[in-house]
Amino acid sequence: EGDDTLIGNADKDYFVLQSSFGSDTILDFTNGIDLLGLAVGLTFDQLSITGSNGNTLIARGNELLATLTGVDVSLIDSADFTLMV
């Protein structure tokens, strides 16, 4: 809980996004390999995905959920997300 900086391993990583748990900075998201998990209550349609200074910002309403450092926003789409049960 709170604002965290996340770094995955060399293999496929799952970075879980959850509302009301702060904003995460993900330093090594690899498009096409890593996935962003949506916790209970979140769906892809609720998200806004924007770019800023070479990073991708993922928000739900006014709440910033995650920043993907160094990831171009044009690379991120629904295939990068999975629902967590």
Biopython code that builds the backbone (N, CA, C, O; Angstrom):
import numpy as np
from Bio.PDB.StructureBuilder import StructureBuilder

atoms = [
    (1, "GLU", "N", (0.848, -1.177, 0.000)),
    (1, "GLU", "CA", (0.000, 0.000, 0.000)),
    (1, "GLU", "C", (0.888, 1.231, 0.000)),
    (1, "GLU", "O", (1.932, 1.251, 0.651)),
    (2, "GLY", "N", (0.475, 2.251, -0.724)),
    (2, "GLY", "CA", (1.273, 3.464, -0.825)),
    (2, "GLY", "C", (1.980, 3.531, -2.157)),
    (2, "GLY", "O", (1.809, 2.661, -3.011)),
    (3, "ASP", "N", (2.776, 4.569, -2.328)),
    (3, "ASP", "CA", (3.510, 4.753, -3.575)),
    (3, "ASP", "C", (4.759, 3.880, -3.556)),
    (3, "ASP", "O", (5.586, 3.985, -2.650)),
    (4, "ASP", "N", (4.888, 3.018, -4.563)),
    (4, "ASP", "CA", (5.998, 2.068, -4.606)),
    (4, "ASP", "C", (6.738, 2.160, -5.936)),
    (4, "ASP", "O", (6.175, 2.566, -6.952)),
    (5, "THR", "N", (8.010, 1.774, -5.906)),
    (5, "THR", "CA", (8.807, 1.609, -7.113)),
    (5, "THR", "C", (9.000, 0.114, -7.315)),
    (5, "THR", "O", (9.486, -0.580, -6.422)),
    (6, "LEU", "N", (8.619, -0.383, -8.491)),
    (6, "LEU", "CA", (8.640, -1.818, -8.756)),
    (6, "LEU", "C", (9.634, -2.149, -9.859)),
    (6, "LEU", "O", (9.719, -1.456, -10.872)),
    (7, "ILE", "N", (10.383, -3.221, -9.640)),
    (7, "ILE", "CA", (11.339, -3.725, -10.619)),
    (7, "ILE", "C", (11.114, -5.227, -10.731)),
    (7, "ILE", "O", (11.144, -5.935, -9.724)),
    (8, "GLY", "N", (10.890, -5.716, -11.944)),
    (8, "GLY", "CA", (10.654, -7.138, -12.145)),
    (8, "GLY", "C", (11.934, -7.899, -12.393)),
    (8, "GLY", "O", (13.037, -7.367, -12.262)),
    (9, "ASN", "N", (11.762, -9.158, -12.754)),
    (9, "ASN", "CA", (12.885, -10.032, -13.086)),
    (9, "ASN", "C", (13.051, -10.098, -14.599)),
    (9, "ASN", "O", (12.361, -9.398, -15.339)),
    (10, "ALA", "N", (13.959, -10.935, -15.045)),
    (10, "ALA", "CA", (14.234, -11.071, -16.475)),
    (10, "ALA", "C", (13.088, -11.751, -17.221)),
    (10, "ALA", "O", (12.893, -11.502, -18.411)),
    (11, "ASP", "N", (12.328, -12.606, -16.536)),
    (11, "ASP", "CA", (11.229, -13.327, -17.172)),
    (11, "ASP", "C", (9.953, -12.496, -17.134)),
    (11, "ASP", "O", (9.979, -11.316, -16.782)),
    (12, "LYS", "N", (8.847, -13.114, -17.494)),
    (12, "LYS", "CA", (7.539, -12.460, -17.488)),
    (12, "LYS", "C", (7.172, -12.035, -16.074)),
    (12, "LYS", "O", (7.250, -12.825, -15.133)),
    (13, "ASP", "N", (6.768, -10.770, -15.940)),
    (13, "ASP", "CA", (6.353, -10.231, -14.646)),
    (13, "ASP", "C", (4.907, -9.775, -14.717)),
    (13, "ASP", "O", (4.416, -9.366, -15.769)),
    (14, "TYR", "N", (4.235, -9.854, -13.576)),
    (14, "TYR", "CA", (2.885, -9.331, -13.421)),
    (14, "TYR", "C", (2.956, -8.200, -12.410)),
    (14, "TYR", "O", (3.337, -8.413, -11.259)),
    (15, "PHE", "N", (2.593, -7.006, -12.834)),
    (15, "PHE", "CA", (2.539, -5.851, -11.949)),
    (15, "PHE", "C", (1.064, -5.558, -11.704)),
    (15, "PHE", "O", (0.338, -5.203, -12.633)),
    (16, "VAL", "N", (0.618, -5.704, -10.459)),
    (16, "VAL", "CA", (-0.805, -5.597, -10.147)),
    (16, "VAL", "C", (-1.159, -4.155, -9.794)),
    (16, "VAL", "O", (-0.533, -3.533, -8.936)),
    (17, "LEU", "N", (-2.185, -3.640, -10.484)),
    (17, "LEU", "CA", (-2.693, -2.300, -10.231)),
    (17, "LEU", "C", (-3.973, -2.409, -9.425)),
    (17, "LEU", "O", (-4.836, -3.239, -9.712)),
    (18, "GLN", "N", (-4.086, -1.556, -8.406)),
    (18, "GLN", "CA", (-5.264, -1.584, -7.551)),
    (18, "GLN", "C", (-5.620, -0.165, -7.158)),
    (18, "GLN", "O", (-4.747, 0.630, -6.807)),
    (19, "SER", "N", (-6.892, 0.148, -7.216)),
    (19, "SER", "CA", (-7.367, 1.471, -6.842)),
    (19, "SER", "C", (-7.229, 1.676, -5.335)),
    (19, "SER", "O", (-7.369, 0.729, -4.561)),
    (20, "SER", "N", (-6.957, 2.907, -4.924)),
    (20, "SER", "CA", (-6.849, 3.313, -3.513)),
    (20, "SER", "C", (-5.632, 2.738, -2.804)),
    (20, "SER", "O", (-5.607, 2.700, -1.574)),
    (21, "PHE", "N", (-4.617, 2.288, -3.545)),
    (21, "PHE", "CA", (-3.407, 1.751, -2.937)),
    (21, "PHE", "C", (-2.168, 2.534, -3.344)),
    (21, "PHE", "O", (-1.053, 2.020, -3.251)),
    (22, "GLY", "N", (-2.349, 3.765, -3.792)),
    (22, "GLY", "CA", (-1.210, 4.591, -4.167)),
    (22, "GLY", "C", (-0.834, 4.397, -5.621)),
    (22, "GLY", "O", (-1.454, 3.622, -6.351)),
    (23, "SER", "N", (0.193, 5.118, -6.020)),
    (23, "SER", "CA", (0.670, 5.097, -7.398)),
    (23, "SER", "C", (2.009, 4.374, -7.468)),
    (23, "SER", "O", (2.928, 4.680, -6.708)),
    (24, "ASP", "N", (2.116, 3.422, -8.374)),
    (24, "ASP", "CA", (3.354, 2.662, -8.528)),
    (24, "ASP", "C", (4.161, 3.176, -9.717)),
    (24, "ASP", "O", (3.601, 3.536, -10.753)),
    (25, "THR", "N", (5.468, 3.205, -9.554)),
    (25, "THR", "CA", (6.387, 3.499, -10.644)),
    (25, "THR", "C", (7.040, 2.184, -11.035)),
    (25, "THR", "O", (7.716, 1.554, -10.221)),
    (26, "ILE", "N", (6.839, 1.769, -12.278)),
    (26, "ILE", "CA", (7.374, 0.501, -12.766)),
    (26, "ILE", "C", (8.561, 0.824, -13.663)),
    (26, "ILE", "O", (8.410, 1.458, -14.707)),
    (27, "LEU", "N", (9.746, 0.379, -13.243)),
    (27, "LEU", "CA", (10.978, 0.784, -13.911)),
    (27, "LEU", "C", (11.357, -0.062, -15.117)),
    (27, "LEU", "O", (12.081, 0.412, -15.993)),
    (28, "ASP", "N", (10.886, -1.301, -15.182)),
    (28, "ASP", "CA", (11.374, -2.173, -16.261)),
    (28, "ASP", "C", (10.267, -2.949, -16.966)),
    (28, "ASP", "O", (10.436, -4.127, -17.280)),
    (29, "PHE", "N", (9.137, -2.293, -17.214)),
    (29, "PHE", "CA", (8.053, -2.960, -17.932)),
    (29, "PHE", "C", (8.505, -3.251, -19.357)),
    (29, "PHE", "O", (8.946, -2.351, -20.072)),
    (30, "THR", "N", (8.392, -4.521, -19.766)),
    (30, "THR", "CA", (8.766, -4.927, -21.119)),
    (30, "THR", "C", (7.505, -5.279, -21.891)),
    (30, "THR", "O", (6.865, -6.298, -21.628)),
    (31, "ASN", "N", (7.157, -4.428, -22.844)),
    (31, "ASN", "CA", (5.955, -4.635, -23.637)),
    (31, "ASN", "C", (6.051, -5.957, -24.399)),
    (31, "ASN", "O", (7.089, -6.282, -24.976)),
    (32, "GLY", "N", (4.949, -6.714, -24.391)),
    (32, "GLY", "CA", (4.923, -7.995, -25.082)),
    (32, "GLY", "C", (5.386, -9.153, -24.224)),
    (32, "GLY", "O", (5.241, -10.310, -24.617)),
    (33, "ILE", "N", (5.942, -8.863, -23.059)),
    (33, "ILE", "CA", (6.386, -9.911, -22.136)),
    (33, "ILE", "C", (5.680, -9.754, -20.790)),
    (33, "ILE", "O", (4.999, -10.671, -20.330)),
    (34, "ASP", "N", (5.844, -8.602, -20.170)),
    (34, "ASP", "CA", (5.229, -8.345, -18.865)),
    (34, "ASP", "C", (3.750, -8.013, -19.030)),
    (34, "ASP", "O", (3.306, -7.601, -20.101)),
    (35, "LEU", "N", (2.992, -8.203, -17.941)),
    (35, "LEU", "CA", (1.569, -7.872, -17.936)),
    (35, "LEU", "C", (1.233, -7.001, -16.742)),
    (35, "LEU", "O", (1.883, -7.066, -15.699)),
    (36, "LEU", "N", (0.209, -6.188, -16.914)),
    (36, "LEU", "CA", (-0.336, -5.377, -15.836)),
    (36, "LEU", "C", (-1.618, -6.052, -15.371)),
    (36, "LEU", "O", (-2.573, -6.181, -16.137)),
    (37, "GLY", "N", (-1.635, -6.479, -14.122)),
    (37, "GLY", "CA", (-2.800, -7.148, -13.566)),
    (37, "GLY", "C", (-3.772, -6.136, -13.000)),
    (37, "GLY", "O", (-3.369, -5.219, -12.285)),
    (38, "LEU", "N", (-5.046, -6.293, -13.314)),
    (38, "LEU", "CA", (-6.082, -5.414, -12.785)),
    (38, "LEU", "C", (-6.765, -6.113, -11.621)),
    (38, "LEU", "O", (-7.399, -7.154, -11.797)),
    (39, "ALA", "N", (-6.633, -5.538, -10.433)),
    (39, "ALA", "CA", (-7.226, -6.119, -9.230)),
    (39, "ALA", "C", (-8.750, -6.026, -9.311)),
    (39, "ALA", "O", (-9.299, -5.318, -10.156)),
    (40, "VAL", "N", (-9.409, -6.741, -8.430)),
    (40, "VAL", "CA", (-10.865, -6.760, -8.375)),
    (40, "VAL", "C", (-11.395, -5.326, -8.356)),
    (40, "VAL", "O", (-10.919, -4.484, -7.594)),
    (41, "GLY", "N", (-12.382, -5.069, -9.202)),
    (41, "GLY", "CA", (-12.984, -3.741, -9.265)),
    (41, "GLY", "C", (-12.435, -2.862, -10.369)),
    (41, "GLY", "O", (-13.001, -1.805, -10.650)),
    (42, "LEU", "N", (-11.348, -3.269, -11.003)),
    (42, "LEU", "CA", (-10.781, -2.498, -12.109)),
    (42, "LEU", "C", (-10.996, -3.235, -13.425)),
    (42, "LEU", "O", (-10.866, -4.458, -13.495)),
    (43, "THR", "N", (-11.325, -2.479, -14.464)),
    (43, "THR", "CA", (-11.407, -3.035, -15.807)),
    (43, "THR", "C", (-10.627, -2.134, -16.756)),
    (43, "THR", "O", (-10.384, -0.966, -16.454)),
    (44, "PHE", "N", (-10.242, -2.671, -17.882)),
    (44, "PHE", "CA", (-9.480, -1.899, -18.856)),
    (44, "PHE", "C", (-10.259, -0.668, -19.316)),
    (44, "PHE", "O", (-9.676, 0.398, -19.512)),
    (45, "ASP", "N", (-11.574, -0.813, -19.489)),
    (45, "ASP", "CA", (-12.401, 0.294, -19.969)),
    (45, "ASP", "C", (-12.436, 1.476, -19.007)),
    (45, "ASP", "O", (-12.751, 2.590, -19.425)),
    (46, "GLN", "N", (-12.124, 1.265, -17.741)),
    (46, "GLN", "CA", (-12.115, 2.346, -16.751)),
    (46, "GLN", "C", (-10.831, 3.169, -16.791)),
    (46, "GLN", "O", (-10.759, 4.233, -16.176)),
    (47, "LEU", "N", (-9.834, 2.693, -17.500)),
    (47, "LEU", "CA", (-8.515, 3.315, -17.449)),
    (47, "LEU", "C", (-8.338, 4.385, -18.511)),
    (47, "LEU", "O", (-8.899, 4.307, -19.604)),
    (48, "SER", "N", (-7.541, 5.389, -18.160)),
    (48, "SER", "CA", (-7.034, 6.318, -19.169)),
    (48, "SER", "C", (-5.533, 6.097, -19.237)),
    (48, "SER", "O", (-4.853, 6.013, -18.214)),
    (49, "ILE", "N", (-5.033, 6.006, -20.450)),
    (49, "ILE", "CA", (-3.613, 5.729, -20.670)),
    (49, "ILE", "C", (-3.063, 6.877, -21.502)),
    (49, "ILE", "O", (-3.471, 7.084, -22.645)),
    (50, "THR", "N", (-2.130, 7.620, -20.915)),
    (50, "THR", "CA", (-1.575, 8.801, -21.569)),
    (50, "THR", "C", (-0.055, 8.764, -21.493)),
    (50, "THR", "O", (0.530, 7.992, -20.734)),
    (51, "GLY", "N", (0.562, 9.609, -22.289)),
    (51, "GLY", "CA", (2.014, 9.701, -22.287)),
    (51, "GLY", "C", (2.475, 11.032, -21.732)),
    (51, "GLY", "O", (1.805, 12.053, -21.891)),
    (52, "SER", "N", (3.636, 11.013, -21.073)),
    (52, "SER", "CA", (4.239, 12.228, -20.541)),
    (52, "SER", "C", (5.742, 12.037, -20.435)),
    (52, "SER", "O", (6.209, 11.155, -19.714)),
    (53, "ASN", "N", (6.501, 12.855, -21.149)),
    (53, "ASN", "CA", (7.966, 12.828, -21.070)),
    (53, "ASN", "C", (8.567, 11.446, -21.312)),
    (53, "ASN", "O", (9.517, 11.059, -20.631)),
    (54, "GLY", "N", (8.028, 10.699, -22.273)),
    (54, "GLY", "CA", (8.563, 9.381, -22.600)),
    (54, "GLY", "C", (8.098, 8.267, -21.687)),
    (54, "GLY", "O", (8.568, 7.135, -21.801)),
    (55, "ASN", "N", (7.178, 8.572, -20.779)),
    (55, "ASN", "CA", (6.625, 7.578, -19.861)),
    (55, "ASN", "C", (5.155, 7.353, -20.193)),
    (55, "ASN", "O", (4.529, 8.179, -20.859)),
    (56, "THR", "N", (4.605, 6.231, -19.727)),
    (56, "THR", "CA", (3.183, 5.959, -19.866)),
    (56, "THR", "C", (2.531, 6.078, -18.500)),
    (56, "THR", "O", (3.001, 5.500, -17.521)),
    (57, "LEU", "N", (1.438, 6.839, -18.445)),
    (57, "LEU", "CA", (0.689, 7.036, -17.206)),
    (57, "LEU", "C", (-0.635, 6.301, -17.317)),
    (57, "LEU", "O", (-1.350, 6.432, -18.310)),
    (58, "ILE", "N", (-0.956, 5.519, -16.280)),
    (58, "ILE", "CA", (-2.204, 4.759, -16.256)),
    (58, "ILE", "C", (-3.016, 5.255, -15.073)),
    (58, "ILE", "O", (-2.564, 5.214, -13.929)),
    (59, "ALA", "N", (-4.231, 5.726, -15.367)),
    (59, "ALA", "CA", (-5.065, 6.311, -14.316)),
    (59, "ALA", "C", (-6.482, 5.771, -14.404)),
    (59, "ALA", "O", (-6.923, 5.268, -15.438)),
    (60, "ARG", "N", (-7.172, 5.895, -13.292)),
    (60, "ARG", "CA", (-8.613, 5.634, -13.228)),
    (60, "ARG", "C", (-9.227, 6.918, -12.694)),
    (60, "ARG", "O", (-9.051, 7.255, -11.523)),
    (61, "GLY", "N", (-9.938, 7.626, -13.539)),
    (61, "GLY", "CA", (-10.448, 8.941, -13.144)),
    (61, "GLY", "C", (-9.285, 9.866, -12.829)),
    (61, "GLY", "O", (-8.366, 10.012, -13.635)),
    (62, "ASN", "N", (-9.322, 10.490, -11.660)),
    (62, "ASN", "CA", (-8.248, 11.391, -11.232)),
    (62, "ASN", "C", (-7.148, 10.679, -10.463)),
    (62, "ASN", "O", (-6.203, 11.321, -10.006)),
    (63, "GLU", "N", (-7.252, 9.372, -10.312)),
    (63, "GLU", "CA", (-6.279, 8.611, -9.521)),
    (63, "GLU", "C", (-5.218, 7.973, -10.424)),
    (63, "GLU", "O", (-5.530, 7.097, -11.230)),
    (64, "LEU", "N", (-3.972, 8.415, -10.285)),
    (64, "LEU", "CA", (-2.866, 7.800, -11.020)),
    (64, "LEU", "C", (-2.540, 6.463, -10.376)),
    (64, "LEU", "O", (-2.209, 6.402, -9.191)),
    (65, "LEU", "N", (-2.632, 5.394, -11.154)),
    (65, "LEU", "CA", (-2.357, 4.054, -10.646)),
    (65, "LEU", "C", (-0.910, 3.653, -10.859)),
    (65, "LEU", "O", (-0.297, 3.031, -9.991)),
    (66, "ALA", "N", (-0.354, 4.013, -12.033)),
    (66, "ALA", "CA", (1.011, 3.576, -12.333)),
    (66, "ALA", "C", (1.653, 4.459, -13.393)),
    (66, "ALA", "O", (0.988, 5.049, -14.244)),
    (67, "THR", "N", (2.973, 4.521, -13.302)),
    (67, "THR", "CA", (3.807, 5.143, -14.323)),
    (67, "THR", "C", (4.752, 4.077, -14.850)),
    (67, "THR", "O", (5.489, 3.459, -14.082)),
    (68, "LEU", "N", (4.732, 3.862, -16.159)),
    (68, "LEU", "CA", (5.664, 2.933, -16.791)),
    (68, "LEU", "C", (6.821, 3.772, -17.321)),
    (68, "LEU", "O", (6.698, 4.438, -18.349)),
    (69, "THR", "N", (7.927, 3.733, -16.621)),
    (69, "THR", "CA", (9.070, 4.577, -16.945)),
    (69, "THR", "C", (9.721, 4.148, -18.256)),
    (69, "THR", "O", (10.064, 2.980, -18.438)),
    (70, "GLY", "N", (9.885, 5.108, -19.167)),
    (70, "GLY", "CA", (10.561, 4.844, -20.430)),
    (70, "GLY", "C", (9.763, 4.044, -21.435)),
    (70, "GLY", "O", (10.323, 3.558, -22.418)),
    (71, "VAL", "N", (8.460, 3.893, -21.210)),
    (71, "VAL", "CA", (7.612, 3.115, -22.121)),
    (71, "VAL", "C", (6.747, 4.075, -22.930)),
    (71, "VAL", "O", (5.989, 4.861, -22.359)),
    (72, "ASP", "N", (6.856, 4.015, -24.249)),
    (72, "ASP", "CA", (6.062, 4.867, -25.126)),
    (72, "ASP", "C", (4.593, 4.468, -25.051)),
    (72, "ASP", "O", (4.256, 3.289, -25.166)),
    (73, "VAL", "N", (3.731, 5.447, -24.860)),
    (73, "VAL", "CA", (2.304, 5.189, -24.692)),
    (73, "VAL", "C", (1.702, 4.456, -25.890)),
    (73, "VAL", "O", (0.727, 3.723, -25.724)),
    (74, "SER", "N", (2.249, 4.631, -27.078)),
    (74, "SER", "CA", (1.693, 3.981, -28.271)),
    (74, "SER", "C", (1.851, 2.460, -28.243)),
    (74, "SER", "O", (1.202, 1.761, -29.021)),
    (75, "LEU", "N", (2.696, 1.946, -27.366)),
    (75, "LEU", "CA", (2.917, 0.502, -27.269)),
    (75, "LEU", "C", (1.917, -0.201, -26.362)),
    (75, "LEU", "O", (1.801, -1.426, -26.408)),
    (76, "ILE", "N", (1.191, 0.555, -25.537)),
    (76, "ILE", "CA", (0.340, -0.040, -24.507)),
    (76, "ILE", "C", (-1.105, -0.133, -24.987)),
    (76, "ILE", "O", (-1.696, 0.857, -25.418)),
    (77, "ASP", "N", (-1.669, -1.352, -24.904)),
    (77, "ASP", "CA", (-3.074, -1.556, -25.251)),
    (77, "ASP", "C", (-3.650, -2.655, -24.359)),
    (77, "ASP", "O", (-2.994, -3.112, -23.423)),
    (78, "SER", "N", (-4.865, -3.070, -24.652)),
    (78, "SER", "CA", (-5.555, -4.039, -23.790)),
    (78, "SER", "C", (-4.807, -5.359, -23.656)),
    (78, "SER", "O", (-4.987, -6.062, -22.662)),
    (79, "ALA", "N", (-3.975, -5.713, -24.627)),
    (79, "ALA", "CA", (-3.219, -6.968, -24.568)),
    (79, "ALA", "C", (-2.177, -6.961, -23.452)),
    (79, "ALA", "O", (-1.672, -8.019, -23.076)),
    (80, "ASP", "N", (-1.851, -5.793, -22.922)),
    (80, "ASP", "CA", (-0.864, -5.679, -21.847)),
    (80, "ASP", "C", (-1.482, -5.843, -20.461)),
    (80, "ASP", "O", (-0.777, -5.765, -19.455)),
    (81, "PHE", "N", (-2.803, -6.071, -20.402)),
    (81, "PHE", "CA", (-3.521, -6.158, -19.138)),
    (81, "PHE", "C", (-4.187, -7.514, -18.987)),
    (81, "PHE", "O", (-4.559, -8.153, -19.971)),
    (82, "THR", "N", (-4.331, -7.943, -17.739)),
    (82, "THR", "CA", (-5.061, -9.165, -17.428)),
    (82, "THR", "C", (-5.839, -8.938, -16.138)),
    (82, "THR", "O", (-5.387, -8.206, -15.258)),
    (83, "LEU", "N", (-7.004, -9.564, -16.026)),
    (83, "LEU", "CA", (-7.794, -9.457, -14.807)),
    (83, "LEU", "C", (-7.255, -10.431, -13.772)),
    (83, "LEU", "O", (-7.028, -11.603, -14.070)),
    (84, "MET", "N", (-7.052, -9.942, -12.559)),
    (84, "MET", "CA", (-6.595, -10.788, -11.460)),
    (84, "MET", "C", (-7.824, -11.254, -10.690)),
    (84, "MET", "O", (-8.755, -10.478, -10.473)),
    (85, "VAL", "N", (-7.830, -12.494, -10.286)),
    (85, "VAL", "CA", (-8.976, -13.044, -9.568)),
    (85, "VAL", "C", (-8.616, -13.259, -8.122)),
    (85, "VAL", "O", (-9.448, -13.718, -7.340)),
]
sb = StructureBuilder()
sb.init_structure("model")
sb.init_model(0)
sb.init_chain("A")
sb.init_seg("    ")
for serial, (resi, resn, name, xyz) in enumerate(atoms, 1):
    if name == "N":
        sb.init_residue(resn, " ", resi, " ")
    sb.init_atom(name, np.array(xyz, "f"), 0.0, 1.0, " ", f" {name:<3s}", serial, name[0])
structure = sb.get_structure()
